[in-house]
Amino acid sequence: MDTAALGRVLEAAARGHFPAADGGTTVVPQPNGRDAGVLALTAHSVVFLDEDPAWVRATLAATPGDALAATMNPAFLTALAARTGRHMNTIDLLTAAAALPGGPEVELREIRDPEHPRVARAMKYRDEVRVWGTEGGVLILGRGVAGRWETAVEVAEEARGRGLGVRLARAARQLVPDAVVWAQQSPGNARSVRTFQAAGFRPVGSEALLVAG
């Protein structure tokens, strides 16, 4: 099985090279036992799942509604969850940004305690997790889907409205040990979407992860 197929799609998309906008769906193996789901790009989707591609395509064909949006249709995602015994948290906006030189403009202290709640939660979904704290905020970096470097930030309610979220998201671009850093935002969380876009993150597609357990 070509378990590196999804990684190649992501690497190309980060550079602005996307699959043909032909309305098709590519089915590839999971990159590992943890990561499974659906990536929807412009008029082309990628299902990364250790399932029979024929079953995936038949289920897509039976999904009601717009064929171009079928892979993100709740009926299709529910069928995937039932088939795999996994569950889905949400459909995220997937964004990416190039690494930046220099050091963060916000003072950060690394949190190394594996029992810290933010560290423990991040380790459920990512490898090589690193977490930093600052007054009013937290920055997380780790290897997520297909080994890509992902970031997330949290800002305390009392620290909002001061640009801290943007500074933390930009710091992720300076701390990431790779050429690209990825981030997911719930589309309805306009504050988060605007924060990452202000920090230079650009939309790549939408993503629904199937979580085991």
N, C-alpha and C positions, 0 to 999 in steps of 0.2 A: 504494500500500500504506500502511496505517495503522501506521507504524513507532513511533508514540507510544502504541499500545494497551497494551503491557506496562507502560510507565511509569505510566499512569493506574491500572492495577490495583494496582501497588505503592504508589502514593501513597494510594489509598483504603484499602488494607490497613493501612498504617501508622497511619491514623486510626481503625482498628477497623471499617471498612466493607468487608465481604467479598462476593464473588459469592454468589448463591443456593446454598445447600447442597442441590443437586438431583441430585448424582451425575454432573453433566455435565462435559464437557471443552471449553474454548474454545481454538481454534487461532488464533494471531495471528502476524504477521510478526516476524522478528528486528528488534530495535531498531537493530542495526548488523551489520556483517559479522562481528564477533567474538563477540557474545553470542547463544547458542542454548541451548535446554534445556527443562526441565520444572519448573513450579512447582505443587506440590500444596498446596491449602488445604483447609479443612474441607468434605469432600464435593463439592469442585469443583477441577478442575485447569486449568492454562493451559500449553499447549505453544507456546513461542515459537520458531518454526522456519520458514525459507523453503522449505516443502515443500507438496505437494498435501494440503489438509485431508482429502480423501476417502481418500487413502492412510493418513494418520495414524489416522483413525477406523476404517478397516478393520483396521489392525494392532492397534489397541486391542481391537476386538471379538474378534479371534482370540487375544488374550492369556489364558492360563489363570489361574484363581484368582479372588479377590474383585474384582468389577468396580469397586468404589469405590477400590481400591488399584492398579488396573491401570497407571496412568501411572508408578508407582514400581516396578513389577514388573521384575526383571532381564531378563526376556524382551523386554519392550517397549523398555527402554532399550538393550539390545543391538541390537535391530532398528533403532532410530534411529541408533546409532553406525555400523552397517554401511551404512545408506542414505546417510549424510552423509559418511562417511570421517573422522569425528571420533572422539574417545575421551572417556571419562568418568572422572574421578578418584574421586568418591565421591558419596553422597547426604548432603547437609548439612541440619542444622536451621537454618532462616532466622529470625533474630531482629532486632528493631528497638527503638530507644529515642529519645525526644525529646531535643533539644539542651538543655544546661544552661547557665545563666549562670555567670560567674566564671571563675577560672583554675584550672589543674590543681593538685592538692595534692602532686604529685610533681615534682621538678625535672627538666626535660627539656632536651635540647640537640638542635637539628635537624641531621640528617645530610643534606647536600646532594650528596654524592659519587654520581654516577649509576652508578658501577662498584661501589659497596658491594653485597654480595650480597643484602641484604634489599631495597634499592632496586631492583636489577636484576630480582629475581624479581617484586616487586610490579608493576613496569611491564609485565610480560607479560600481566597480567590486569586492570589498572586504568589510568586516565588521571589526570593532575594529582596524581601520587603525592607525598605528603610522609611523611617518616620521622623519628621522634625516638628518641633513646636516653637511657637513664638507667642508673644502676648496677644491673646484673642484669636489664635488660629493654629491650624495643623496642616502639614503638607506630607503627602504619602507618595512614594515611588515604589514600583515593583514590576516584575515580569508577569504579564497577564496572558491573554489569548495568543497562542502560537509564539510565545516567548517575547512578544512586543513589550516595550517599556510603557507602563501606564502611570498616570498620576491622578490624584484626587486631592481636593482641598476642602477644609472646613473652616468656617469663620463663625465665632460666637455672636449671638444676637447683639450683644452690647458693643461689638467691634465693627458692626456693619456700617456701610455708608462712608467709609474712609479710604476705599481703594485697596484694602488689605488682601482681598481675594485675588485681585489682578496681580498684585506683587507676588503672592504665593504661586500663582499659576505660571508667572514669568520665571520665578525661581526654579520651578521644575524644569524649564527649558535650559537653565544654566547648570543644573545638577545632574541631569540625565547622562548616563555613560554610553550614549548611543547618538546616532545622527537625528533621530526622531523620537518624540514622546507623544503618546496618545492619551485621550481623555474621553470619557463618556458622560453625557448629561441627559437627564430626562427632558424631553422637548418642552414639557409644560413648566419646567423650572426656569423661567425666563431670566431670573437673576443669575443662575449658574451659567446658562448659555451665553449671556452677555459678558459675564466675567471672563470666560475662557476666550471668547472672540476678541475682547479687548486686550488679552494677553498674547494674541497672535495665532490662536488655534483656529483652524479652518475645517468646515464640514467635509466629511468623506462619504458618509452614508448613514444608514440606520442599522442597529444591531440588536438582536434578541438572543440572549444566552440561555441555554438549557442547563440548569444547575442540578447536580446530583444530590441526593440526601434530603 
